[in-house]
Amino acid sequence: MADLDSKLDHKHWLVPVLVTLIGVFMSILDSSIVNVAISSIMTVFNTDTAGVEWVSTAYMLAMGMVVPLSGWLGDRIGLKRLYLWCLLAFTIGSVLCACAWNIESLIGARVLQALGGGMLMPTVMAIIYRLVPREQMGTGMGIFGMALIVAPAIGPTLGGYLVEYIDWRWIFTINLPVGIIGGILGLFLIPEFSRHREAGRFDLPGALTAGLGFAGLLYVLSKGNDWGWTSEATILTLVASLGLLFIFVLIELWSPHPLLDLKVFTFPSFTFANIAVIITTIAMFAGLFYIPLFLQSIRGLGAMQTGMLMFPSALASGIIMPISGKLYDRFGPRVLMFGGLTLMALTTWLLSTISLDTGLTTIMGWLVIRGFAMGFCMMPAQTAAMNDMPAVLISRATAVTSIVRNVAASFGIAIMTVLLTQRSSFHMARMTDSLGPDNLAYTSWLSQHPGYGAQMFAGHLGKQSFVFAIDDVFLITAFVTLLALIPAFFLRKKKKPINAGAPAAVME
């Protein structure tokens, strides 16, 4: 095997990295873009909410089940081949989604999409860590982070445009040309990689317990608010999922060929970085989820308008990611994360002051600053996670990181939604207790809105209580964000090796 240095100049890793981002961007985009088409899908297929929910739920569950397989498959068939197969599965699934003739066929096609899309992110992360020289890893991961943050932010905008002005099927159809182009470019521009370890026998017990355990956990976190967190269904599903994951950990500790090599947690940088990733992911999704909810449910904006208002923040993150990557290569993760986390906590606190009268320009400005802050938080943590990781464990470590991020996102949204519901009820009860002719707010509102009565005022209070609850959620999220400063303190810059500049990838 010849060293890649003879085939590829060190400065030219950028091209194959950008090629791999096509798949990642498509996968992340499709996880959010479909949400704006839900009402159209319900109308076309004459289904109810319970049926159409599975269009998103099936995608999420399938992704949770296949991510643990990515490390083993990467060792088994090679990272380039795995990437191309995943991209092919995702593209075919997209075409089948566009051609769906009923809700069942659409759900099945979404599962095929997820089988490819779920493994794209950990596979691309492994490719980047094998391809990019360690002393330039910050720059490489900064470019990767552009897709990670920008895609879910522009998804509602693009989806809203396609649904409103063309047809909902186009949210899937557009993946076909992109997938074909990405596959052709990947075939010729992504190098083959030497295999640092044999895949070993397939860990079937580990695959079953991990897949079912993670899928069950993600499912209960997404459905717990609908079922009720103390309901029998929630408790039984949660206990069963955690039990399966506990059995999975025991299997992996004893297995000579584990599906997920848990020894990656013996590296302090990996453990501390993933703790920081959990916290920052929760904080990031709080903004991505609850701001659109506020803008559409309370302020009455459409999906397209909401997406356009949030797009500048995504653009800010996209611009700052490569810059923070270069700064990481020079200063390491600690300085960037301290600055980014502090700024994110500050802007999240500002979001906790939102009211019914807060200007849209003001909200957009806060989100833009928050977008810059996220660019300084996410990339350094993910890059530092692999600082001390030997090349032989890269594929397995990226699979673990992807699982951590997915569970953290679902867990964060679930917990915050419970908090939102409880605080909304609390504020509504507090305000209605004093509702009456002696209530100054009530009499003032009636004087400003002649012809309306107590029922309309109660609707106004419902909106107000919801806004107060969102404010509470952001206030708590701001304090949670600051907790990430603790693991960030223990992150350090990778010492430059003697043979710095030699990438880990080699041609087969």
N, C-alpha and C positions, 0 to 999 in steps of 0.2 A: 504493500500500500504506500502510495506516495503522499507526502504531506500536502495539505491543501495550499500551503504557501507557494508551491510551484505552479498551482493552477489558478489561484485567485489572489489578487492583491489585497493586502490588509484593509485598504480603504474601500474596497468594493463589496464588503459584506452588506452594504446598504440596499443594494438591488434585490438580492434574495429575501432579505428581511421585509422589504416593502411588498414583495410578491406574496409572502405568507400572510400578510395583514389583510389581504383580500378575503380570505376565508374567515378570519376572525371577525372582521367587520360585518360580513354578511350574517354570521351566526348570532352575534350580539344584537344586530339591528332587528333581526326577525323575532327575537324574544320580546321586543317592545312594540314593534310596528303593527303587529296583528291586533293589539288592544283597541285601536281606533276603528277597526273594521267589525267589531263584535255585533253592533246593531244591524249592520248590513247583512252579515252572515245569518243572523237570526231571522231576518225577513226573507232572504232568498231560500233558506232551507226549512222555513216554517218550524223552528225549534224554540225551546224556551231557554231561560237563563241557565238552568241546571245542565242542559245539554251542551250549550255553546261554551260554557266554562272549561270543558274538557279540551277545547282547541288550544288553550294556554296551559292547562294543568297537565295534559298528556305530554306536551313538549318539555315541561319542567321536570316531570317525573322520569322520563326517558333519559334526559340529560344527566340527572342524578345517578342513574343506574349505570351508565356507560363510562362516566369519567374515571372510576377506579380501574377500568380496563386499559386506559391509554398508556400507562407506564409499561405494562407487560407487552402490549402489542407493539409499542415503539422498540422494545428490545427484540421482539420476535421478528418483525418484518422490516424494521428500519423506519426512521422518522420521516424520510421523504415519501416512501410508499404509503405510510399511514396517513400522512397529510393529504395525499392525492386521493386515496380511497375515501377518506372522510369528506373531502370536498365534493367528490362524485356522488356520494350518498346524500349529502345535503342538497345538491343541485337537482338530483332526480326527485327527491322528496318535495322540493319546491315546485317542480313541474306538475307533480301529482296533486299538490295542494291547489294549484291554479285550475286543474282539470276536474276537481272534486264535483261529484254529482249529488252527494247528500252529506249530512253532518258526520256520519260514520266514516265515509271515505276520507273526509278532510282530517278527522282525528287520526286515522291510520297513517296518512301521508305526513302529518306533523310528527308522529313518532319516528318515521324514517328520517325526516329532517334532523330530529334531535340525536339520532344515533350517530350521524356524522358531525353535527354541530357541537355536541357535547364534548367530543374528543379533540376538536380543532384547537381550542385555546391551550390546553396543557401541551399538546404536540408542538404548536408554534412556539410556546415558551421554551420548550426543550431544544428546538431548533436554534433559537436565538442564543441560548446559553452554550450551545455547541459551536456556533458559527462566529459569534462576535468575540474579539479579544477581551480578556477580563478587564483590562484597564480602560476599555471603551464601553463597558457593559451598561453604565448609566445612560449613555446616549442611545444605545440599542433598546433598552427597556423604556426610555422616554418616548421613542417612536412607537413602540408597542402600546404604550399607555394612551396614545392618541385614539386608537380604535376602541380601547376599553372604556373611555369616558365619552367620546364624541358620539359613538353609535347609539347608545340608549337615549341620548339627548335629542338627536335629530330624528329618531324613529317616529315619534308622534307627528312631527312636522311633515315628513315625507309621506307617511301613511295617511295623514289627513288630506293632503293634496290629492293623492291617488284615489282615495275613496270618494272624495267630494267631486272631483272633476273628471275622473276617468272611470275606473271600476275597481272594486275591492280585490279582484283576482290579480290585479297588477302588482300588488304588494308581494306576490310570490313569483309572478312572471318575470319581473326584472332580475331575479336571481339567475335565470338561465344564461343570458349572455355574459353576465359577470362571472358565473361559475365556469363557463367554457373558457373564457379568456384567462381566468386565474389558473385553471388546470393546465392549459398549454404553457403559460409562462412558468408555472411551477415545475413542469416536466423538464424544461430546458435550463432554467436558471437556478433552481434549488439544488445544491450539491448533494451527493450521497454522503453518508456518514459511516465511519467505522463503528462497529458495535463493541462497546466497552465491556459488555457482560452478556452471557447467555441468558435467554429468557427463562429457561428451566421449564418444568412441567406447569401446566395451567392450574392455578389454584381455584378449583371449582367451588369448594366450600366457602372460601373467602369471597369469591365473586358473587355467590348467591346471597350470603349474609350482608355483604357491603351494599350490593345493589338494592336489595329489598329494604335494608335498614335506612340508607340515605334517602331512597325514594319515599319511604313511609314518613321519615322525619320532615322532609320538605313538604309533603302533602299535608300533614297535620298542622304545620306552621302556616300554611296558606289557607287552610279551611277552619282552623280553630275558632276564629272570630265568628264564622257563620254557624258552626256547630254549638259554640259556647265552650269556654275553656275548662269548665268543670263538668261537661257532659260526659256520658259514658263512652260515646264514640271517640271523643278527643283523648280521654285518659287511656283507653284500651289501645288506640293506635300509637300513642306516644310511648307507652310502656313496651309494646311489642317492638317498635322501631329501636328504642334504646337497648332493649334486650338483644336484638339481633346485632346491633353495633358492638355491644359488649362481647358477644360470642365471636364476632369478627376480629376484635382486638386479640382475644386469646388465640384464635387460629393463626393470626399473622405472627404472633410472638413465638409460636411453636413450629410454624411451617418452615422447611428448608428453602422453599421457593415462594415467599409471600407475594400476594398480589400488590399490596401497598407495603413498602419497606418502612416500618415505623422507626427504624434506626435513624431516619432523617431528623427526628426530634432530639437526638443526642447532640446535635450541633446547635450551640446556644444562639447563633445568629439567625438560624432558621426558625427556632421557637419564638424568640422575641419579635422577629419581623412579622410572623404570622399573627401574633397577638395584636400587633399594631394594625395589620391588615384587617382583622376582624372589626376593630373599633372604627377605623376610617371608612370601611365599607358600610357599616351601619349608619354612620354620619352622612355619607355620600347619598345613600338611597333614601334617607329621610327627605332630603331636598328634591331628589328626582321624582319621588312619589307624592309627597304632600303639597308641594307648590302647584303642580298641575291640578291636583284635586281642589285646592282653594280657588284657583283661577277659573276652573270650569263650573264647579258646583256652587260657589259663592258669588264670584264676579260675573258669571254667565258668559265667559269666553268660549269660543269653539276650539276644537282640537288643533286646527290650523293656526289660529291666533295664539294659542297657548304655546305651540311648538316654536313659532316665530319669536315669542317673547323669551323663551328659554334658550334659543339657539346661540345668542351671543355668549352665554356662559360656557356652552360647549366649545365654541370657537376659542374662547380664552384658555380653556384647558388644553385644547389641541395645540395652540401656539406655544404655551409655556412648557409642555411636556418635553420637547427636544432640548429646550434651554435648560430645564432642570436636570435633564440627563447629562448635559455637559458640565453643569455645576457639580453634579454628583461625582463625576470622574475626577474633579479637581478637589472638592472639599469633603466628599463622603456623605453618608445619609443623615448624620445627627443634626447638623446645622440646618439643612433643608427641611427636615421634618419638624424641628422645633419652630421654625418660622412659619411653615405651612399649617401646622396644627393650631398654632396660636391665632393665625389669621382666619382659619376655618371656624374656630370656636367663636371668634369675634363676630363674623358675618352670620353665623347660625344664631347667635344671641340677637343680632339686629333683626333677623327674620322672626324672632319671638315677639317683636313689637308690632307685627302686622295687624292692621285693623281693616274694617270694611271700607275705610276711606283712604287707605294708603295708595299712593300713586303707582301706576304700573311702571313708570320710568324709574321710580325709586326701587321697586322690587327688582327690576332688571339690573340696575346698578349693583345692588347687593349680590345678586346671583353671579354677575361677572367677576366681582372680587372673589367670591367663593370659588368660582371656576379656576381662577389663578391659584388659590390656596390648595385645591385638590390636586393640581398638577405638581405641587411641591410635596404632597403627602403620599400619594399612592405609589408613584414610581420608585422613590427611594426605599420604601419598605419592601416592595416586591424584589427589587434588585439585591438588597442586603440579605434577603432570605437565602440566596445562593452563594453568598460570599465564600464560605468555607466548604461548600458542598463539592465532593469529588465528582468528576465527570461520570463515573460509573453509576451514580445515584440521581443524576439530573432528571431523567425521564420520570422516575418514581416520585421525586420531590415536587416536580411541577404538577403532577396529578393530585398530590396532597394539597398543594396550594390552591388549585382550582376548586377542590371540594370545600376547603375552608372558606373561600370567598362566596361560593354559592349558598352554603348553609348560613353564613353570616348575613348575607343579603336577605334571605328568607326569614331568618330569625329576627333580624332587626325590624323588618316591615311588620311581622306578626306582633311583636311586643309593642311597637309604637302604635299599631292599629288598636290594640286592646287599650292602651293608655288613652288614645284619642277618643274612643267610645266612652270610657269611664269618665274622663274629664268633661266631655261634652254633656253627659247626663248630669254631672255635678253642677256645672255652670247653669244649665237649663233649670234645674231644681232651685238653685239659689236665686235666680232672677224671677221665676214665676211665683215663688213664695211671697214676694212683695208686690205682685201684680194687683193693681187696684186703682181707684180714683185718687188715692193719696200719693201714688208713685209718680215722681216728677218726670222720669224718663217716659213713662206711659202717656201722661197728659201732654208732654211736649211733642211726642211723636204724633199723637192724634191731632194736635193743632197744626202740624206741618203736613199732615195727610188727611184732609177732611174727606169724609165719606167712608173711611175705613174704621173697622172696629177692633175688638179684642182679638178676634181670630187672626186677622192680618198682622196684628202686633205680635202674636205668638209666633207666627212664621218668621217675623223679623228677629225675635229672640232666638229662634232655632238657628238662624244663620250666625247670630252674634255668639251664641254658646259654642258653635262649631269653630268659629275663629279663635275664641279664647282657648279652646282645647288644642288647636294647632299651635298656638303660641306656647302653651305648656310643653308640647312635644318638642318644639325647637329649643326651648330653654333647657330641658333635660338633655337633649342631644348635644348642646353646647358644652355642658359639664362632662358628658361622656367622652366627647372629643378630646378634652384636656387629659383624660386618663391615658391616652395613647402616648403622652410625653414620657410616661414611666418606661415602657419597653423601648421607646425610641432612644432613651439615654444609653441603653446597652448596645446599640448598633454601632458598628465601626466600619471604616473603609477597608476594603481588601488591600493587603500589602502587595505592592507591585512585585511580581515574580522576577527572577533573574532573566528569564527568557521572555519577558513581556512583549506582547505583540503577536505571538503565535497563537492563532485560534485553535480551538479544540477539534474542529472538524477535519476529517481527512477523506480523500476520495477512495471509494472501494474499487 
